[in-house]
Amino acid sequence: MRALARAATIVCVGWTTVSPGHPALNAACGLYAQSYLLSVSPCEHRSGMQCAVITPQPSYYPCPNLRPARFRLALSGGPPARSFLNWGLMPQNSQENSQAYPRRRSGSHTGRKTPETLAAATMYTFLPDNFSPTKPKPSKELKPLLGSAVLGLLLVLAAVVAWCYYSASLRKAERLRAELLDLNRGGFSIRNQKGEQVFRLAFRSGVLDLDSCSRDGALLGCSRTADGRPLHFFIQTVRPKDTVMCYRVRWEEAAPGRAVEHAMFLGDAGAHWYGGAEMKTQHWPIRLDGQQEPQPFVTSDVYSSDAAFGGILERYWLSSRAAAIKVNDSVPFHLGWNSTERSLRLQARYHDTPYKPPAGRAAAPELSYRVCVGSDVTSIHKYMVRRYFNKPSRVPAPEAFRDPIWSTWVLYGRAVDQDKVQRFAQQIRQHRFNSSHLEIDDMYTPAYGDFDFDEAKFPNASDMFRRLRDAGFRVTLWVHPFVNYNSSRFGEGVERELFVREPTGRLPALVRWWNGIGAVLDFTRPEARDWFQGHLRRLRSRYSVASFKFDAGEVSYLPRDFSTYRPLSDPNIWSRRYTEMALPFFSLAEVRVGYQSQNISCFFRLVDRDSVWGYDLGLRSLIPAVLTVSMLGYPFILPDMVGGNAVSERSTSGGDVPERELYVRWLEVAAFMPAMQFSVPPWRYDAEVVAIAHKFTALRASLVAPLLLELAGEVTDTATPSCAPSGGSRPAMRRRTASTHSFLSETRCSWHRAGAGQAGRDVYLPAGRWRSYKGELLTRHQCCSRITR
């Protein structure tokens, strides 16, 4: 056994040879073994093999390049020795085991060892040139179990991650949801009680960082955009009534110089929107054409310019799906549209605009508005009108509803004089029309801005007024807010600082309007208001003038940059201050601009019309314009002159009177309007046209006027519009009235034939029994009834 303990093992690819002597072995392998040294050289007896000399480590320190054998060799006389395999190379039988791993005595590793002893214990192992150790592989029985365990662990981990993400999403969704409103990073949508989407809006000036959003009761706020820009954004839920849900929305930039823009989508073809402003091309409901960059939402003269919006406007829109939006008065509001995506572009900005930030405040714009949703169109509209609009406190004179107005404008123009006015009055009576309301239009003064009659044209104005008054006429005069530089009043206005001034405030600002160049009265200054109204009172006192026609007043006639006595953050306030000049003369007064002026109890006149059939200031635009202005809270509406302005280059006839058929159709429509006005008299055509005019003016006095006065009384009590689309609260009828020309109220309906050559048309009536003015009984519900002239 001692000899075997000192033996060395030579292993060459699985076979083992025991050599009792080291020298022979070393010579055979070409090695000189030393203690704890390893050397390798080619084996002389086997080509392609190398001989490795391995000095075994103590039994308590296993070699790291060996793994434990699958068995232990237990021999008597000492503790069991650990057996190791050299990376899978081991003896093939028990005899080789005993020779390769001899038992040692317990004390054999203690004491001083000589080099010869250590060399004798050296083990030699021959390895192939291409040998590389491999890690142990699990058995075939364990592979399925290990795979299943790993897969199960992954599934559990995925489930935990999914649950955490789902829980976080639920918490964020709950944080970003108000009642019936869903907020996302790019906008929000609102549903009605039935779960139908009725309103959708997109943020166009940035997207929200939803991680910056938090909820505090009914208030949902966010503090920055996705690109890290700070802002102040919130949506607050308000329930003013059981049937109405409202949302206050505000987006305010923290830094000046940026514009805030949101896009309000009009929805699919089944959704209709109404309101906004009087426009040059008027449709009912709103119809978007092309692309329009956001323009200042201010009163403008659409007849004399290409402005986007007319003289009567409010920041209010109503949907056929019982949703409404009102933009706040503090917003520097601009409006555009995109017909491709059917959206209105709501924008707030302080650059390149007549809007100015309030004094002491940075030019950081805010876009704020309120969106309300109701159960039906009628109820939500009534709520919005009563909530945001003033209502008239009085009703104009009954004769203003009953009798037509006769204007000198188209017939005589600026060449009007005393003889022509008196002759006009005589012709009215000769053709058996009643003596009603006669209006002396432009121009009866020496210069624009004067408040006296031109003695060359009106040598005895006092006598003229006495004669007209004796004949039963109530006479009104045309006035405006301009004082031309050649007026006798211009110097007085400059000296007393009565005019709108240039930005520095040192000099009056001159403007060009359709009658020349002049200054504009600053109606924010009390002295200018008193000066203007004082001159009107003197005219009324001296000539017994019944009232006045207040023309112009649009912001578009102010300078681009200007200053007023009281700074105006919203220039539309100047238009409102001008309309307030009509308050002392309300009974027969008419004004052409309207902004937050619903409480002024006078007639609001539509802008001049052309003598054409179409929707561009023509006959077809008449009812859409009346309905639009009425739903904006203005119940007393004057649809300008029968037949239009009769300007030859803007007329289908090409002459100084409108086309005959167009005139007759216009007359028939005007008979059912809140007011009726002639400027081209019927006798300019023939006896038949005069007879038609007699018929419809008599019908107006007997049937229409009593109804209008009844509705006017309701307006002062409930703010209910006097002109509204028939059947507006019934879903089936809403689809019909989107394209028909019927209006007045839920109990009265009027219609007209808008096309040339039409002898009749189909009329859709709301539920109920209807009787025509001819006495015909109409009982067909929601079906077409053929009406002929």
Secondary structure, DSSP 8 states (H G I E B T S, - for coil): -HHHHT-EEEEETTEEEEES-HHHHHHHHT----TT---EEE-SSSTTEEEEEE----TTS--TT-EE-SS-B--TTS--B--EEBTTB--SSHHHHHHHS----TTTTSS---HHHHHHT-EEEEEETT---------TTHHHHHHHHHHHHHHHHHHHHHHHHHHHHHHHHHHTEETTEEEETTEEEEE-TTS-EEEEEEESS--B-GGG-EEETTEEEEEEBTTS-EEEEEEEEEEEETTEEEEEEEEEESSTT--EEEEEE--STT--EEEEE--SB--SS----SEEEEEE-----TTTS--SS-SBEEEEEEETTSEEEEE-TTS-EEEEEETTTTEEEEEE-SSSSS----TT--S--EEEEEEEE-SSHHHHHHHHHHHH----SS---HHHHHS-EEESHHHHGGG--HHHHHHHHHHHHHTT----EEEE-S--SSSTT--S--TTT-TTHHHHHHHHHHTT-EEEEEE-SEEETTSTTHHHHHHTT-B-B-TTSSSB-EEEETTEEEEEB-TTSHHHHHHHHHHHHHHHHHH---EEEE----GGGS-SS-B-SS--SSTHHHHHHHHGGGGGGTTT-EES-BSS-TTS-SEEE-----BSSSTBTSGGGHHHHHHHHHHTT---EE---TT----GGGBSS-SSS--HHHHHHHHHHHTTSS--EESS-GGGT-HHHHHHHHHHHHHIIIIIHHHHHHHHHHHHHH---SS--TTTTSHHHHHHHTTS--EE-SS-EE----STT--EEEEE--SS-EE-TTS-EE--TTSEEEEE-
